């Protein structure tokens, strides 16, 4: 198992390099191009829309043609996205790059999740998902470091172009790595399936939890950076530095957290992770320095990893081997809908109620999710899909 997961390390790191800094840099560059607030907000909405549209198709293609061709396609699309970002001087090109990025993200997620499902024993699933989180976080961290270096001695516009040229080259290298080193993992299953029959009550209950989780965790998405700027500083790089410790912690500890989940039990790990995130969300508005904020980010990030790897592990246990790609696409679509709804709620609360209101609501909903887990997942699921 370790070898199959480890060979994904370089492609995931290389294609993830810009993803950690996009939320910081994309609005700034878009504003430099003269885009208005609606156009800039649309860049974030269109990503979710593309993911929702693309995932069902990609899931079927992953089951039909195999994991490796879809993974290769992902690397190509990431490269296309990054080179387009590099040369973009109009809003149309930025949107095209964002669309490429959305499809690339969908293909990468479904193909890597399917590879894990194909190659990993049930008792090690959380450890494997933790490894995937670790590789992506390492990419985010390296990308932030590269961005900090480039932008420290170049103007923002020139630095943007240089950065995405570097990211494009990295994506091309990831393509070579996938072609040379990653074998096809798809299991040969000749059974024809009816997807409606595969949506068992257990699967539906878990997807309800997934949907509620994504809403609660994404409420802070559009307003978190605004809140930090209003309360602490407008210096984007300084805020990015405060974010570094959480990236380092996720990169170093995700695999160990996955192992902990395998041993502690997935249901209990989900509840613990969600309660940690709920507590941090409620406490965050009281933070009065970036140092305290950085510590809270670390704790929240690790709680999210614990919850996330356990959730994916349980979902993997309740899906059928004949339709892994399709079922992961359904899982991802449910996540995407939650991520679309959450930010709208957060933005409305921030503008019309209080800047602290989204944090309190997010924490409250996460606590509700913990109760849902306790009710809907009846047993401490570890190895059998009959345990829910």
C-alpha positions, 0 to 999 in steps of 0.5 A: 500500500505504502508504495502505491500511495508514495508514488502519488507524492510528486504529482500531488505536490507539483500540481498543488503548488499554487493552490495555497496562495490562490485565495490571497493572490487571485483577487489582487491580480484580478483587481490589477486587471480592472475587474470589478467585485462581481467579476472577482467573486465570480471567479470563485463561484465558477470553480464550484460550478465547474466541479459540480458539472464535471464530477459526474462525467469524470467519475464515469470515465474513471470507472470506464477507462481507468485511473491513470488516463484520468490522472494524466488528463488532470496534470495536462489540465493543471499545466494548461490552467497555470500557463493561461494564468501566466499570460492572462491580461484579460478577465476572459483569460482568467476565467478560462484558466479558472475553468481549466483549474476546476476540471483539473481539480475534479480529475485529480481528486476522483482519480487519486481517491479511486487509486486509494480505494483500489490499492489500500486495505480497509484498516489503512484507509485513513492513513492513506487519505492522511498521506494525500492531505500531507502531499497536497499541504506540502505543495501548498507550503512550497508554493507559498515559500516560492511566492514569498521569494518571488514577490519580495523582489519583483513587482506583483504583476511581473511576479504573478507571471513568473510564478505561474510560469514556474507552476506550469513547468512543475505541472509538466514535470508531474505529467512525466512522473505520472506517465513513467511511474504510476501504474493502472490500479483499476480492478477488473469488474465486469458486473453492470451496475445500477447506480440507484441500487448502490445508493444504500441508506447508509450511503445517503445518511453519510452524504447528509453528514458530508453536506452539512459539514461542507456548509458549516466549514465553508461559511468562513470562506469568503469573509475570513480574509476580510475579517483578518485584514479588518482586525489585524493588517492589510499586509497579505504576506504577513497574513500568509506567514501566519498561515504557514504553521498550519500548512507545516503541521498538516504536511507533517502530521496528516499521515500520523493523524490518519493512523490515529483514526485507523486505531481510534475508530472512524466514528469517534475520530469524526466526532472529535475532529468536528468538535475541535473545529467547532471550538476553534471557530467559536474562539477565533473572534476572541484572538487578539494577535496574529500569533494566537491566530496562527496557533488556532489555525494549526489546531483547527487544521489538524481537527479538520484533517482528523475529521476528513480522513475518517469521513472518507474512510467510512464512505469508501467502506460503503461504496461498491467496487464496481462504481468507485469513480462514480460514487466518489464523484457523487461524494464530491458533488455533495461537497461542492453544493455545500461549499456553494451554500456556506459562503453565501450564508457567511457573507450575508451574516458578515454584512448584515449581522456582525463580523463575528456571527459567521464564526459562531454559526459555523461552530454551532453547525459543526456541533450539530454535525457531531450530533448527526454523526452520533445518531446516523452512524450507529456503530464505530465503523472500522471495517464493514459497510454494515456497521452504520 
